[in-house]
Amino acid sequence: MRRPQPAFGLLAVMSSLLVASVLAVPASAAIAPVEPEAAPVFDAPPKACTKWSSTFTPPKTIKVLRTSATTDDKKVKGTVQKVDFYKYVATVMAAEWPERYPLETLKAGAIATKQFAWYHILDYRGGVKWKDGVKQCYDVVDSTVDQWYKPETYGPGQSKWPGPDSRIRRAMDATWDQSLRKFKYSSGSSEFFLTGYRAGSSSAACGEDATGFKLFHNSTKKCGEAGLKYEEILRTYLNPRLEIVTPGINDVLGTKHGDATAMLHTSGKRAARVWTPGKPAPEPGSDAGLTFTTDSLISYAAGDMNGDGKGDLVWLRKTGSTSGKIRVALSNGTNYGPAQEWWSGDALVQMNGARLLIGDFQADGRDDVAIFGRTPSGASRMIVLRRQRYEMTTKFQNPIEWWSASQEYDKIVSVWLGDLSGDGRSDLIVRQHPDSGGVRLKTAVTKSPYPGSGPRMDTYKARWEDLSLVAAKVKMTVADANRDGRDDVVMVVGGNGRGVVERLQGQKLGGFKRVKIWTAPKSDPIPVRNTRVGAADVDYDGRVDVVLYSKADSKTRIRVLKARYDRMVPGPDWKISQPWDDVRPY
């Protein structure tokens, strides 16, 4: 039997001073506005109800005023219930967002649904209900005053509760740690804001009815059907410069803070080590397969391979001239677990000199891997090994060619992956030193949606950017330092005796805009020639901070520059005993 379509709670956005009305339609009905219910009369409010202050970590619980119930559960009417926040959002999503919608539309809806309730926990309106002589506060109302919360129909244990493999739960899980910010020029800061959603016109095209404050079900559905990723949908409706905050990037240990990570090269072997704010983390033991001999080890990198928010270690070994193996060590929150083989076969490039890269080419919240290497003719090629989308397998699919170019591989100095276009998929950045000197960068943007065959990147949009820099005096990494959803190339540039940090701000169709964001003080300059650059969200604000590994005498100094909207400020500083020549960030 076909299940009736879920009902929609059609939310209007509130300002910080006014309670907005929310519209709803019955289950199985066409989407159409009805008159909003009257808002309850508030008593003198306490200063807070659910005691929660973080705008980065979602609340654990929410207090809901129950104004209606099923026939068998009239006893809940008029009570205030303390509800698990995740279950609350899932119940509301099941009632208000049809599971048949495209997954990317549901991801955008999941963030908007969660942030609406989260906002009202933080910005308490003073909701109070007397029940049997007891005064109870609440954050939200279960009706169309706020969000349609009907656990008797859509909640846990009910037939309409979204299961773990449902589109709704997949959308929630992929975006659960994310929240939204708008930059306010008046205050110079990025602010957590209230967003909502409504039905909108069924004839409206994708983005046609955008107002900057809410999503519209009908037109966002069309956006998802057109292949837009949820980041693009949110920015289309709310703000082109919307900040989608994912805190704790490059977090190996699951501490909710990004870590400084490095591979130590000692006595002909390599061992992984992590430093986290406040203390050094334990070094994984050799029994975990994370102490390597240099024989057959080609390249290594870090990424979130299973979507749990922790950074895992991935490495490539050579088994033949063009064949290799990829192994993965998953972070368990203390260190890395045992090594697992996730792929073995022909890499379609020469193994000697090949480079392992980590990126999300499918925008599913789990990283894939790429191998960038030399073709038999000496040209450049990148192949990609993707995960099976949304399936928790520990294997990669067979490699496919993603990008190729006639440039001589030996002339390419560095290669990075980053989301330059803001569509959630990894793009390519290549650094080359031309014979004339200086630094040259080239970008290639991953296509959306993917073609059935042929190149996976828009090579016709790829172009060289010549920078007036001395190659030996510039170090680079890739990070989203300004939280605009597009990765940038962050440079540490020498030549003035101090060191300057600049951002090459990624543009939607490739290329960069150069912005200076920090200058080292004369009293504490950056030794650029003896500095290596990494990136991690050390302060858990969703902006990727710059981690500098520098030579200090014969030892190593780890310095963090914390990213702000348009600048950087000095952060933690670790001095470690490891010899400088032995430390390689990954």
Secondary structure, 3 states (H helix, E strand, C coil): CCCCCCCEEEECCCCCCCCCCEEEECCCCCCCCCCCCCCCCCCCCCCCCCCCCCCCCCCCEEEEECCCCCHHHHHHCCCEEEEEHHHHHHHHHHHHCCCCCCHHHHHHHHHHHHHHHHHHHHCCCCEEEEECCEEEEECEECCCCCCCCCHHHHCCCCCCCCCCCCHHHHHHHHHCCCEEEEEECCCCEEEECCCEEECCCCCCCCCCCCCCCEEEHHHHHHHHHCCCCHHHHHHHHCCCCCEEECCCCCCCCCCCCCCEEEEEEECCEEEEEEEECCEECCCCCHHHCCEEECCCEEEEEEECCCCCCCCEEEEEEECCCCEEEEEEEEECCCCEEEEEEEEEEECCCEEEEEEEEEECCCCCCCCEEEEEEECCCCCEEEEEECCCCCCCCCCCCCCEEEEEECCCHHHEEEEEEECCCCCCCCEEEEEECCCCCCEEEEEEEECCCCCCCCCCEEEEEEEEEEECCCHHHEEEEEECCCCCCCCEEEEEECCCCCCEEEEEEECCCCCEEEEEEEECCCCCCCCHHHEEEEEECCCCCCCCEEEEEEEECCEEEEEEEEECCCCEEEEEEEEECCCHHHEEEC
